[in-house]
Amino acid sequence: MHFHLPLMAEGFHKKGVIKMDIEKLKKAGAINREVLELGKKLIRPGNKVLGVVEELESYIKKKADLAFPVNLSFNETAAHDTADVDDKRTIPDDAVVKLDVGTHVDGNIADSAITIDLSKKYSDLVKASEDALKQALKLIKPGVMVKDIGKTIYDTITSYNLSPVVNLSGHQIDEYQLHTGLTIPNIPTESHYMLEEDDVVAIEPFVSTGAGNVYESGQAKIFMLQKRVPVRLQTAKQLLDYIENEFQGLPFSFRQLYHASEFTKIDKTKIPFAFSLLKKQKCFVEFPPLVDRNKGMVSQAEHTVIVKDKPIITTKE
């Protein structure tokens, strides 16, 4: 999952204080692989979006924790779409579906994605993102410059006569942080940052048949706690406590909050108003769906990798 942020200024790289746990990263990655395989079976025309998303999230929660809500994005929507509480949508016929999932084990995160082309019309689009990811992963080792990764992804995608999505990129991962500041570009840049031993990064090419540029469209369904503010409403205080303790700074959906009453003493009927109040107080970063400007079809492929001389791709066998 990509946070829709601008390419960071040189030197913004943020290293974690606590070294990530390789075995826990591998475990999270193994769960991600299982979820993507299950997703391939569930993503069929006519199946309910809400049912698919909740079944995949339930699978993760039986073995570990969600790093973010399961993203299910269709056609020209590149990312950041998920099911809402009362989502009535079904998976469209002939859809190009991006399935993006995240698992964490004690804050050690695996982030991976695939594209499923139900239409069977966009094989090159899907292959372009997969091939770009494959070529980028071949470069991963300490000392490699991120601009070289970006150029390889760009060159691979454009060889298919398709467009990389220029304002989406891969990202560094740290404990309980999906994006620590360093971006892994999908285009050539002037960055002079070099990957370091034990960096954990998500390589995430997005490919478009259209503009290759996305914008925020519609209402956000995914949020992240940005700050805690004083509130008088008791339910709002309870909800803030739940968000802090349950998600620990990671993204969440309103749908997850709505089910919080099943695990807490929060009154379910008061959650929508309390959440609305917290949004007005600017407590959250909001992540609306990201849509190609020319409504072009978009594909995505993603793996999480630990930077070593022999890199460990946690989300790949």
N, C-alpha and C positions, 0 to 999 in steps of 0.2 A: 504494500500500500504506500502510495506516495503522498506526502503532504505537499499541497500546492504552494510551494515557496519559491521565491526567486533564487537563481544561482547565487550562492553565498560569496561574500567578499573573500579575497585571498587571506588565509590565516585564521578563518573562523573555526577551523577544525577543533573539536572539543573531545578530549580523551577522557574516558571514564576513570574514576578513582579506583573502582573495584574491577579486577580482571574478570572477564566473562568466563563462565564455566563451560568448557568444550563438551563435556558429556551431556550436560543439560541442553546445550544448543543442538547437539545431535538428536537428542530425544524429541525436542520440539520439532525439528526438521522431519523426523520420521512420522510424527503425527500429521504434520502438514501434508506429506505425501499420501497418507491414507485418506485424508479429507478430500484431496483433489481427485483421487480415484473414485471415492464415493460420489463426489460432485458430478463426474462424468456420467454416472449412472442415473443421477436424479435430474440432471438438466435435460429435460425433454419438452417439446412443445406442449403447451396446455397445463403443465404442472404449475402449482401455485408458488409464486416467488417466496411468500412468507413461509410456506411449508418447507421448501428447499433450504432456505437460509437457516431456519430454526433447527432443522435436522442436522445440518452441518455444524452449527454452533454447539448443539447438544453433544455431538460426537466428540468435539474438542474438549468440552467441559468434563466429560467422563474420564479423561486421561490427563488433562493439564488445565490451562487457562487461556482465555481469548486474549490475544494481543490487540485486537480491534474487531469490530463487527465484520462478519463475512460480507464482502462486497460482491454483488452480482450486477454487472453493468452491461447494457445492451447496445449494440449497433454503434451509433455515433457517440454514445456516452463512454468515455474512457475509464472512469474510475469514480469512486466515492458514492456509489448507489448501493443501498441496502433495503431490506424490507422495513416497512413502517408497522405500527401496532395493528392497524386494521387494513393492511395492504390487500387489495382485491386483485392485484395484477396476476396474470399468468405469463409463463415464458412464451414470448411470441414465436410464431412459425418463422422459419428462415432467419432466426436471430444470430448475430455474432456476439457470443456471450463471453465476457471477461469474469473469471472466477478468481478472486484475490482473497487469500486466507492468511491469518496470522495466529500463531500459537506461542505461548511463553511458558517456561518452566522456571519458576522463581525469578522472573524478570529476564531470563535468557530467551531471546525472541527469534523465531523463524518466520520469515515473510516470503510467500511464494505465490505465483499466479500462472494460470493457463488461459488460453482462448479456445472456446469450443464453437466451431462454425456449423450451426445446424442447417444452414442454407446449402452447404457444399459448393458455394460460389466464390469463396474467398480463400482458397487454399494458399495462394501466394502471399496474401496478407498475413495469414497465420504463420506460414513458413518464414517470412521475413523477420518477425519478432523472435521466433525460436532460433533462427540462424544467427541473428545479431547477438542474442544472449549467449549462444554457444561460442561464438568467436570472441566475445568479450571475456568469458570465463577462462579462455586459454591464456589470457594475458596476466591473470591475477597472480601476483607474488609481491613480496616486499620490494620497494624501490620503483615500482611501475607508476608512471605519472597518470593521473586521472584523465588528463586531456587526451592521452593516447587511447584510453578505453573509449572515450567519447567519439574520437575519430573513427575507430574500428566499428563501433555501432552504427555511426552515420554512414560510413562507406558500405557496410553490409546492407543496410536498409535501402539506400539509394540505388544499389545494384539491381534491386527488384523494381526500379522505377516507382517507388513509393516514398512517402515522406515520414521521417521521424517526427514525433510530437516534440517540438522544440522547448516547450515550457513544462515538460515533465521529465523527471530524471530519477536515477537510483539514489541511494542514500546510505550513510553510515548508521549503524545501530549500536546502541549501548544498553546497559542494564535498565530496564523499564523505560527506554527511550527509543521510539521508532526512528527518529531523525535527530541526530546530535549536531547537525550543522553542515557537515561535509556532504556535498552532492556528488553523485557519480553521473556525469553528463551523458546524454544520448547524442550529442553533437560536438563538433570541435570547439574548444574554449581556449582561453589563455592561462588557465590555472597552472600553477607550478607545484601543486601538492602531489606528493608521492605516497602511495600506500605504505603502511608500516606493518611490521609483524604483529599479528593478533588483532588487527582491525577486523571488525565484522561489518560487511557491507551487503546491501541488496542491489543486485544488478537488474535493471528493470526497463528494457526497451519497450516503447510504445510506437506503433506504426499506424499511419493513417492513409486512406485513399483520398482524403480531402485536404484541408488547410495545413494539417500538421501543427495546429495551434488550438489549445482548448481554453474555454472560459467557464466560469461558474454559472450554473443554470438551475433555477428552481430552489425549493426549500431544502435546507440542510437536514440530513437524517443522522449525520455523524458529528460528534462533538468531542471536545477535549477541555478539561478544566484548565483555565488560564490563571485565575486568581480567586481567592476567597474574600468575600465582602460581608460586612455585618448585615444580617437580615433579622427582622422581628418575627416573621412567620415561622412557627415551630416546625411545620412540615418542610419548609425550605431549609432550615438548619439540619433537619434529619437527612434530607436528600443530599445536601453538601457533604455531610459526614459519610454517607454511604458511597458517594462518588469518590471521595478521597481514599477511603479504605478499600473499596472494591477494585478500582481501576488503577490506582497509584500512578496517575499521570498519563495513562494510556487512553486512546480514543474509545468512545462508547456510543451507543445509540439510545434514543429516547425509549425505544422498545425495551431495551434492557432495564431502564429505570422503571418503566411501567410494571415490570414483573418483580420489582424490588419488594413489593408488599408481601410476596410469597416467602421472603426470607427475613423480613424485618417487621417492625411494628408500624411502619409508615402506612397511613390510610390511602389506599389505592385511588379513591375518588378525588383526593386532594393533590395527587402527584402532577397532573397536567398544569394546574394553576401555579403550583410551587415552581415547576420547571420554567414556565413562562416568566415568572418573576425573576428567576436567576438569570435567564437570558437577557432580560431588560437591564439587569445590573452588569452586563458584559462579563459574566463569570467564565464564559466558554469561548474557545475558538470554534468556529463553525466551518464545516467542510461540505459545501453543496456539491451535487454531481458536476463532473467536468465533461463538457461537450465540445466536440470538434466544431470550429467556427463555420465550416462549410458543410456540416452534417455528413462528413465522410465517415466511412466505417473505420473502426479502430480495433487493433489487436494489441495484446500485451503478453509478455512472458517474463518470468521473474524467478530468481533463485537467491538464497542467502548463502554467503561464503565467508569462511574464516581465512584471512590472509596468512599464508605460510609459503615456504618454498615449494611444498606440495599442498596447495590449498585444499581446504575441507569444504565441500559444497554440502551444507547441512540438509538441504531440501532435495537432494538428489542421491539415489542409491549408487 
